[in-house]
Amino acid sequence: MLRHYVELKAKHPARLLLYRLGDFFECFFEDAIQLSRLLELTLTGKEGGERICPPIARRPSPRCRALLRRIGPPWAKRGHL
C-alpha cells in the first residue's frame, strides 16, 4: 500500500492523498504532517516494511469528512470526499 501511495504522490505532488482503510481515512508522510496541523491530529506510525515507519494521521470517516468540508476547497470539492 505504501508503494502505491508513493507512486500516486509522485504523480500528484500538490494533492493531499487520503486512503479509506476500514472506518478511517489515513494519510502518510508529508500529507500526514500537513493534515495533523490542519485538523490538530496526533501523528502515529506503524511498520511499513523494510524498516519504513512513516508518520500517519488518521481520522474516523464521518468526522474526517466534516472537518475537511470546513477547511474548504480543494479537498471539499464534490465527489472527492
DRENDRENSE-655238 format. One record per atom (N, C-alpha, C): residue number from 1; residue in one letter; atom name; x, y, z. Coordinates in Angstrom, 3 decimals. Layout:
# DRENDRENSE-655238
     k   r    a       east      north         up
   NUM   A   CA          X          Y          Z
...
***
This chain:
# DRENDRENSE-655238
     k   r    a       east      north         up
     1   M    N      0.810     -1.185      0.000
     1   M   CA      0.000      0.000      0.000
     1   M    C      0.864      1.264      0.000
     2   L    N      1.930      1.273      0.776
     2   L   CA      2.796      2.452      0.795
     2   L    C      3.457      2.681     -0.554
     3   R    N      3.771      1.616     -1.246
     3   R   CA      4.348      1.755     -2.584
     3   R    C      3.345      2.464     -3.501
     4   H    N      2.088      2.078     -3.414
     4   H   CA      1.036      2.717     -4.203
     4   H    C      0.905      4.188     -3.822
     5   Y    N      0.956      4.488     -2.544
     5   Y   CA      0.892      5.881     -2.092
     5   Y    C      2.024      6.699     -2.717
     6   V    N      3.246      6.184     -2.661
     6   V   CA      4.407      6.905     -3.188
     6   V    C      4.252      7.131     -4.688
     7   E    N      3.754      6.141     -5.408
     7   E   CA      3.535      6.288     -6.848
     7   E    C      2.496      7.364     -7.139
     8   L    N      1.376      7.341     -6.414
     8   L   CA      0.331      8.354     -6.610
     8   L    C      0.822      9.742     -6.237
     9   K    N      1.549      9.835     -5.156
     9   K   CA      2.047     11.129     -4.705
     9   K    C      3.032     11.712     -5.716
    10   A    N      3.827     10.871     -6.344
    10   A   CA      4.758     11.349     -7.364
    10   A    C      4.007     11.930     -8.563
    11   K    N      2.848     11.357     -8.880
    11   K   CA      2.041     11.852     -9.995
    11   K    C      1.232     13.092     -9.621
    12   H    N      0.912     13.221     -8.331
    12   H   CA      0.059     14.323     -7.862
    12   H    C      0.653     14.964     -6.604
    13   P    N      1.821     15.586     -6.716
    13   P   CA      2.508     16.085     -5.519
    13   P    C      1.777     17.197     -4.773
    14   A    N      0.926     17.938     -5.433
    14   A   CA      0.239     19.054     -4.771
    14   A    C     -1.054     18.626     -4.077
    15   R    N     -1.461     17.389     -4.269
    15   R   CA     -2.725     16.921     -3.679
    15   R    C     -2.500     16.212     -2.354
    16   L    N     -3.448     16.371     -1.467
    16   L   CA     -3.454     15.651     -0.194
    16   L    C     -4.115     14.304     -0.447
    17   L    N     -3.377     13.214     -0.249
    17   L   CA     -3.910     11.881     -0.516
    17   L    C     -4.419     11.246      0.764
    18   L    N     -5.668     10.827      0.737
    18   L   CA     -6.283     10.133      1.865
    18   L    C     -6.695      8.738      1.424
    19   Y    N     -6.407      7.746      2.253
    19   Y   CA     -6.817      6.374      1.991
    19   Y    C     -7.955      6.023      2.929
    20   R    N     -8.979      5.382      2.415
    20   R   CA    -10.052      4.869      3.257
    20   R    C     -9.648      3.460      3.648
    21   L    N     -9.358      3.265      4.923
    21   L   CA     -8.974      1.958      5.460
    21   L    C     -9.956      1.597      6.561
    22   G    N    -10.906      0.752      6.236
    22   G   CA    -11.946      0.407      7.204
    22   G    C    -12.803      1.615      7.502
    23   D    N    -12.906      1.951      8.774
    23   D   CA    -13.720      3.090      9.201
    23   D    C    -12.924      4.386      9.311
    24   F    N    -11.713      4.389      8.796
    24   F   CA    -10.846      5.557      8.932
    24   F    C    -10.350      6.052      7.578
    25   F    N    -10.041      7.342      7.522
    25   F   CA     -9.247      7.908      6.451
    25   F    C     -7.845      8.059      7.018
    26   E    N     -6.841      7.630      6.271
    26   E   CA     -5.453      7.746      6.714
    26   E    C     -4.617      8.406      5.627
    27   C    N     -3.601      9.140      6.054
    27   C   CA     -2.629      9.685      5.112
    27   C    C     -1.247      9.505      5.724
    28   F    N     -0.226      9.627      4.880
    28   F   CA      1.125      9.257      5.269
    28   F    C      2.131     10.347      4.930
    29   F    N      3.306     10.231      5.498
    29   F   CA      4.454     11.100      5.231
    29   F    C      4.084     12.572      5.375
    30   E    N      4.434     13.404      4.391
    30   E   CA      4.192     14.853      4.489
    30   E    C      2.704     15.188      4.551
    31   D    N      1.877     14.399      3.872
    31   D   CA      0.429     14.625      3.948
    31   D    C     -0.062     14.452      5.382
    32   A    N      0.475     13.477      6.082
    32   A   CA      0.077     13.245      7.473
    32   A    C      0.476     14.428      8.351
    33   I    N      1.658     14.945      8.123
    33   I   CA      2.114     16.093      8.907
    33   I    C      1.238     17.308      8.630
    34   Q    N      0.941     17.547      7.359
    34   Q   CA      0.095     18.681      6.986
    34   Q    C     -1.316     18.533      7.563
    35   L    N     -1.908     17.347      7.425
    35   L   CA     -3.262     17.132      7.933
    35   L    C     -3.296     17.212      9.454
    36   S    N     -2.258     16.718     10.112
    36   S   CA     -2.244     16.773     11.575
    36   S    C     -2.221     18.217     12.066
    37   R    N     -1.541     19.094     11.341
    37   R   CA     -1.526     20.515     11.712
    37   R    C     -2.878     21.173     11.443
    38   L    N     -3.470     20.869     10.282
    38   L   CA     -4.750     21.480      9.917
    38   L    C     -5.893     21.065     10.842
    39   L    N     -5.904     19.775     11.206
    39   L   CA     -7.020     19.233     11.982
    39   L    C     -6.668     18.943     13.437
    40   E    N     -5.456     19.313     13.839
    40   E   CA     -4.986     19.081     15.203
    40   E    C     -5.079     17.603     15.590
    41   L    N     -4.504     16.758     14.743
    41   L   CA     -4.479     15.313     14.979
    41   L    C     -3.121     14.905     15.531
    42   T    N     -3.100     13.805     16.255
    42   T   CA     -1.856     13.236     16.741
    42   T    C     -1.270     12.348     15.664
    43   L    N      0.012     12.518     15.378
    43   L   CA      0.681     11.650     14.413
    43   L    C      1.003     10.316     15.060
    44   T    N      0.811      9.257     14.302
    44   T   CA      1.181      7.918     14.741
    44   T    C      2.096      7.326     13.692
    45   G    N      2.441      6.070     13.848
    45   G   CA      3.262      5.388     12.864
    45   G    C      3.104      3.896     13.024
    46   K    N      3.375      3.165     11.949
    46   K   CA      3.388      1.711     12.029
    46   K    C      4.358      1.185     10.995
    47   E    N      4.801     -0.022     11.203
    47   E   CA      5.794     -0.622     10.327
    47   E    C      5.276     -0.692      8.902
    48   G    N      6.075     -0.213      7.965
    48   G   CA      5.688     -0.218      6.566
    48   G    C      6.524     -1.158      5.726
    49   G    N      7.277     -2.028      6.337
    49   G   CA      8.150     -2.933      5.595
    49   G    C      9.494     -2.281      5.346
    50   E    N     10.516     -3.087      5.269
    50   E   CA     11.877     -2.610      5.031
    50   E    C     12.266     -1.454      5.958
    51   R    N     11.869     -1.540      7.199
    51   R   CA     12.221     -0.572      8.247
    51   R    C     11.673      0.834      8.002
    52   I    N     10.629      0.929      7.225
    52   I   CA      9.979      2.222      6.998
    52   I    C      8.885      2.381      8.033
    53   C    N      8.911      3.486      8.743
    53   C   CA      7.868      3.779      9.719
    53   C    C      7.388      5.212      9.454
    54   P    N      6.512      5.380      8.449
    54   P   CA      6.092      6.729      8.077
    54   P    C      5.156      7.336      9.105
    55   P    N      5.135      8.655      9.212
    55   P   CA      4.116      9.289     10.042
    55   P    C      2.745      9.048      9.422
    56   I    N      1.769      8.829     10.285
    56   I   CA      0.401      8.553      9.839
    56   I    C     -0.547      9.452     10.616
    57   A    N     -1.480     10.039      9.904
    57   A   CA     -2.588     10.759     10.533
    57   A    C     -3.859     10.030     10.133
    58   R    N     -4.723      9.778     11.085
    58   R   CA     -5.957      9.054     10.767
    58   R    C     -7.122      9.669     11.506
    59   R    N     -8.265      9.545     10.893
    59   R   CA     -9.480     10.126     11.453
    59   R    C    -10.651      9.235     11.072
    60   P    N    -11.590      8.994     11.994
    60   P   CA    -12.784      8.226     11.619
    60   P    C    -13.480      8.896     10.432
    61   S    N    -13.982      8.088      9.550
    61   S   CA    -14.553      8.575      8.299
    61   S    C    -15.557      9.722      8.447
    62   P    N    -16.623      9.597      9.243
    62   P   CA    -17.596     10.699      9.317
    62   P    C    -16.988     11.994      9.856
    63   R    N    -16.127     11.893     10.846
    63   R   CA    -15.513     13.090     11.428
    63   R    C    -14.535     13.733     10.457
    64   C    N    -13.818     12.935      9.698
    64   C   CA    -12.854     13.475      8.735
    64   C    C    -13.588     14.221      7.626
    65   R    N    -14.665     13.672      7.142
    65   R   CA    -15.431     14.337      6.082
    65   R    C    -15.912     15.710      6.547
    66   A    N    -16.447     15.781      7.744
    66   A   CA    -16.964     17.058      8.256
    66   A    C    -15.839     18.081      8.419
    67   L    N    -14.709     17.645      8.948
    67   L   CA    -13.593     18.570      9.148
    67   L    C    -13.012     19.057      7.822
    68   L    N    -12.894     18.176      6.848
    68   L   CA    -12.363     18.583      5.556
    68   L    C    -13.316     19.527      4.830
    69   R    N    -14.603     19.352      5.024
    69   R   CA    -15.557     20.289      4.430
    69   R    C    -15.398     21.680      5.043
    70   R    N    -15.101     21.737      6.334
    70   R   CA    -14.885     23.028      6.994
    70   R    C    -13.655     23.737      6.450
    71   I    N    -12.619     22.976      6.127
    71   I   CA    -11.403     23.563      5.581
    71   I    C    -11.708     24.187      4.227
    72   G    N    -12.545     23.528      3.448
    72   G   CA    -12.926     24.045      2.144
    72   G    C    -12.062     23.510      1.023
    73   P    N    -12.285     24.052     -0.188
    73   P   CA    -11.548     23.576     -1.360
    73   P    C    -10.051     23.677     -1.127
    74   P    N     -9.237     22.861     -1.770
    74   P   CA     -9.606     21.939     -2.832
    74   P    C    -10.094     20.586     -2.350
    75   W    N    -10.009     20.278     -1.065
    75   W   CA    -10.356     18.936     -0.591
    75   W    C    -11.843     18.690     -0.537
    76   A    N    -12.643     19.704     -0.401
    76   A   CA    -14.079     19.515     -0.214
    76   A    C    -14.853     19.551     -1.521
    77   K    N    -14.186     19.530     -2.647
    77   K   CA    -14.909     19.550     -3.916
    77   K    C    -15.811     18.325     -4.024
    78   R    N    -16.941     18.522     -4.618
    78   R   CA    -17.927     17.440     -4.770
    78   R    C    -17.280     16.215     -5.402
    79   G    N    -17.534     15.074     -4.810
    79   G   CA    -17.018     13.834     -5.348
    79   G    C    -15.647     13.431     -4.846
    80   H    N    -14.999     14.310     -4.086
    80   H   CA    -13.663     13.994     -3.592
    80   H    C    -13.683     13.496     -2.156
    81   L    N    -14.823     13.558     -1.491
    81   L   CA    -14.898     13.078     -0.115
    81   L    C    -15.840     11.912     -0.034
***
